Amino acid sequence: MSNGRRFSRIYREFGVVQFPIADLRVLAEGPTGRLRRPSWPDPIAGAEFVRGTGMVRDRPGGAIRDWSGERAFCDAVGLLRFPAPHFRQATRPGFHPQREEHAITMIPCYRRLYSDRMSTRVDVAFTSRWPDQTWTSAWRTDLDYLSVPVGLPWRDDGPVPLGSVGRQLARRFAETTTRHGSEVRYDLVEAGTPMVLTEWHTDKGLPPSAMQRDGVHFRCRPVQFGGQRMPSWRVTFFPHCDGNRARQVRGNLWRLHTERESLRAAIRAWRRGDAALDRQRLRDYLAERLKILNREHRAGVEQIPLLDMAQRIESLAPPDVIDDLRRELRRESLGLLRSLDRVIEKTIGHDYAVPAEPSLHIHVEHGGHITMSTGDTYNVHGGAYGSAFGPHAQAHNRDFAIKPISREELRDLSGHVSELSGLLSEEQRQELAQAHEDVEQAARTDDQNPGRVRAAAERLRRIAEAVGAVGAPLLEAVTKLLQGSGLT
């Protein structure tokens, strides 16, 4: 207390909004007028640039492990115009600070464009600060970042909310990366769903009781803005955390969203039957992306819970589109079909009721150990991450458990597979054999993988159901195996 006035603590936070862009021109059959420079994913800093956008610069923190297109970025100062170097934000619905100095102060940090040719994104970052008096109203700062009024330099229609500019950025990117005199292929450059991340350090604001914890806590939940549902991540750094490990997790979940949005755009393009795209290139791209997404880990980070959360917020594609894609892939490439099935089945499965307000929690403890949980239901440890996020996972004392699958159960299953195999077409026989092999591989490892067991067993079940009465013995054996292991 000084001169009758109370000093208030100032809280600080970093926030960034991602705008994914899928550049389908790289899959086009004919010429598109797309410029070859910058030479993504490895452009020359200080020499190359994006016309009307900015110069290429080296990333201050260096590249992100296992991700291409992250060593350098385009300093995209020409894409967006900020209101001022410092400005007060009080435009969010329901947020009415009592005094001007109680409003959240936004400080623009950067506008960056990253690309690996097909997958592009624009990151717009801020730091924000607010006093104690605003603390109770500042907990949804993701909405404040999305509400920032920004200008589009190539248009004269005044400021618009940042969260609404995704399509305009995609169109502008198409224009600035097209050769003069060539037709701009707006139809092949698509905007994806934005994503928000807010980050703060507890040693810069919270009381001592909260500062006694170590580690880093990530929380994801959906946020609605402008009629669009998008993921919002909140990252809390506690003192003495494993900062390098936390940055690795953050970088992976951030870039994974970019890659997934490009995959969604490619699936939409396939559904449209766009004649401008080379079908072989499109199929090769789908195979490449699905192979990457099928990895259990990437740079030491579990992918399945991240993909599961993304699917709950916005599906990879509508069920009818997935069914059509599976039918075509069954004719063209069984390997690609299996990759698609694994990506879908590893995450939400086929009979999952999507909750209205899903959430995913990740805690990176001191030393790098990661704990993930959905909502308040599970704490998941070790190699069981994938299974505990499935529709039929079980929990005991808040830890996931699975009963081992016996050799007798596998032998019984193998006998029914052999009997049914002689009654199927060549295509069905191949699919049956692959699903059976996947079940055995997942069940016979030292650390049984429940997620893979259930996914492969579900594929066997679908095959058995599709052939009618002759598949009944196999269907019964699969059901018995799942029930015996606690996966139903």
C-alpha positions, 0 to 999 in steps of 0.5 A: 500500500502506498499513497492510499493505492494498492500495487497490483501484480501484472500477469504476462502471457504469450499467444499465437494463432495458426492459419493452415494453408494447403497448397494443392498446386504441387499435386496438379497435373498441368502447369499452375503458374506457381513460383519455384521460389522460395525453395521450400522446405529449405529456402535461402535466408536473406536472399529469397522472399515471398512477393508482397509478403516479406523476406526469408529469415532463419528461425531463431530457435533452429529447426524442429526435430523430425519436421521439414520446413521449419528451419527458416520462415518468411517474415510475413509483415506484408500479410497483416497490419497490426493496430499499433505497437501496443494496444488495449484489447476489450473487444471480446464479447462478455469482457467489460473492464471497469477501467481502461488500465484494466483491459488486456494489453496486447503487444504484437510479436511476429507474423511468420509464414512456414511451408514445406511446399504442400503444407503451409501455415501463417503464425501470428503471435502476441504477448499480453499482460493484465493486472489483478483486477482483470484476472477473473475475466482473462481466463479465455485469452484465446478469444482475445487473440482471435478478436484482435482487429487487424488490417489486410494491406491489399484491401481497403475495407477496414480492420477485421477480427484476426480469427476471421482472416484464414480464407483471405490469407489463403487467397493472398498466398495464392496470388503472391506465389503465382507467376505474373501473367498466369491464372491464379488457381484459388481453387487449389489453395485452401484455408484450413481450420485455425488453431490457438496456443497460449503460454505462460510461466507460473514464476511470473505471476502465480502465488507460491503454492502453485510455484512448488510444482515442476513440469509443463502442463498442456491442455487442449479444448475446442473454442468457438469463434465466428461460427467455426470450431477450432482447437485451443491449447493452453501451456503452463510452464512450472518452475524447474521444468524440462524446457527442451522437452516441453518445446518438443511437445509443443512444436509437434502438436503445433505442426501436426495440426498443419499436416492434418489440415493438409491431409483433410484438404487432399481428401476433400480434393479427392472427393471432388474428383478435381480433374486438375490434380494428378491422381497418382501424385494425390495417392502418393501424397495420401500414402506419405501422410498416412504413413507418418500419422501411423507412427506411434511416436514422432520425435519422442511424442505420442501421436495417437492422443493428439490425433484423437483430440483433433478428430473430436474437434473436427473430423478428418472427413465425413463418414460417407467420404471415408467410406467412398475413399476406402472403396476406391483404395480397396481397388487400387492399393490395399496397403494404402487402405490399411494405412487409412484404417489404422489412422482412423481406428487408432483414434476414435474408432467406429462407434465413438460418441464424440463429446460436446466439450472434449479436452486433452491434458498432457503433463511433462514432468521434470526429466521428460516423463509425459502423462496424458489424460482426457477430461478427468477420466484417465491418467495414462502411463507407459505404452498404453496411451493409445488404448486408453483413448479408445471407446472401450478402454478400462481404468483401474485406480485411474491407470489403464489395464489390459488382460494378456491375450493367451496363445490358445486364444490366438491359436483359436483365432488363427484356425477360424481365419484359415477356414474362412480364407478359402471362402473369400475372394482374392481381395478379401483374402488379402485384407483378412490376412493382413488384419490377422497378422496385425492382431498377432504382431500386436498381441505377441510383443513383450509390451502388448499394444491394446490399441493395435489389437483392438483396431486389427480385431475390429477389421477382422470383425467387419470382414466376418460380418460382411460375408454373412453366415460363413463368417459367424465362427470368426466373428464369435472368436474375435468377440471372445478375444476382445472380451477376454482381454477387456477391450470391449 
